[in-house]
Amino acid sequence: MSERSKALLVWPVAGFFVVIAFGVGLISEAAFGGSAGVVAASSTESTGGENAASIELGDLFIEPAAISLEPGDVTIAVRNNGKTQHDFTVTGMAATEPLDPGAEETIALKGLEPGTYDFICSVPGHAEGGMNGVITVAEGAEAETTSDSKETTDHSEHASMSPQEMLDADAARTALFPAKTEGVGGKLLKPRVDADGTKVFELTADEIKWETEPGVIKEGMAYNGQIPGPTIKADLGDRVKIVVNNELDDEPTSLHLHGMTVPNDMDGVPALNQDAILPGDSFNYEFIVRNTGSNMYHSHFMADTQVPSGLLGAFIVDDAKDPKVDIDTNMVLNDGPLGFTINGKGFPATAPIVASKGDLVRIRYMNEGLQIHPMHLHGMPQKVIAKDGHVLKHPYLADTVLIAPGERYDVLVKASESGAWAFHCHILTHAEGAEGMFGMVTAMVVE
């Protein structure tokens, strides 16, 4: 048995300690190579007549996201430090070839005049997921670069790490799991019940800072200060009112009840069936619950950024025919400005599913992201019982369940095998890097 498998991870859960042979090692700064994992903004130069910048491409980020340069000829050195193919495109002007992981290319921009120039990764879905920025060109401007977040985490760089350092970093990250962070999303939202029996739920959309993993603070948007927003539960036939307050600084918003059967004027699509909710305003969504299952709610205004930034949540309607389970949990998947997250957190801050041997566990997958996520559980099969809120006539067993954006799948897992079992997206660039697991990784712990 390796030294790695001998070590024990001590896990506080539900008031007692679960000891699992899952992680190893003491956490030390040296294990991460000092400040490894935090990307510093690249430098820009304008000395000796040269007007140049360096750009790093990562998986759903470009660093720096803003560049200031002098007018004239510019060269931009681009390196792809991600684990999937990206490019760097200055809109309407120039672009690199698609760059494989580790590849570099320099592009030249001739005769830039004062103004602003947008840049993106043009791979479908990547700009919407956060790979965008702006070049500002001005006379006498001090060449500088800025980053959207000082806490951006890079899970791909390993050129400066020895094999032992990579092993130690991997062990140290795993030993953190489940790490504590500020903020918990998806809390159950209790309604106010009016005299006529209407269940009234109130949601307030606002900008927040959200800790996705220890020390990594992202700019997000949230309902009631949570990412995902609070879970709404109702029963078939309920009369429901959802009051949405827009406290965003400078963006309209709306609410779409994804998968719910509602009147047309409650569908939440601005200019099609309602006016968008301006900052400082409110809107009431009123309807009778007509369908059961695992559904979602999210913004439908600037949804390419508002939803990945956190304006999303679960809407659950139980069915009398639902199987009786010991654990019923949501797994909201997301990608974009917050990184690759499960219920608003990235590993090692994701929460494990803790079950007793023999428990029947229901997992409600909801993909609110921009990319497909095939979710794979080690050790036990998943029985797929519902798709998009509709019970399947013919349930089936799966090792990996592929969830596309907007889709919901309900699965049952019989907790038959003791131990801590890895549970992750099987697009591996969403789950593992040189210093260990990150992003869309959690575990099912069977005691």
Secondary structure, DSSP 8 states (H G I E B T S, - for coil): --HHHHS-EEEEETTEEEEETT------GGGGTTTTTB-----EE--TT--EEEEEEETTEEESSEEEE-SEEEEEEEEE-SSS-B--EETTTEE---B-TT-EEEEEEEEE-SEEEEEE--STTTTTTT-EEEEEE-TT---EEE-S-TT-B-SS--TT--HHHHHHHHHHHHHH-S---S-----B---EE-TT--EEEEEEEEEEEEEEETTEEEEEEEETTBSS--BEEE-TT-EEEEEEEE--SS--B--EEET----GGGS--BTTTB--B-TT-EEEEEEE----EEEEEE--SSHHHHTTTT-EEEEEE--TTS---SEEEEEEEE-STT-SEETTB-BTSS--EEE-TT-EEEEEEEE-SSS-EEEEESSS-EEEEEETTEEEEEEEEESEEEE-TT-EEEEEEE--S-EEEEEEESSGGGTEETTEE-BSEEEEEE-
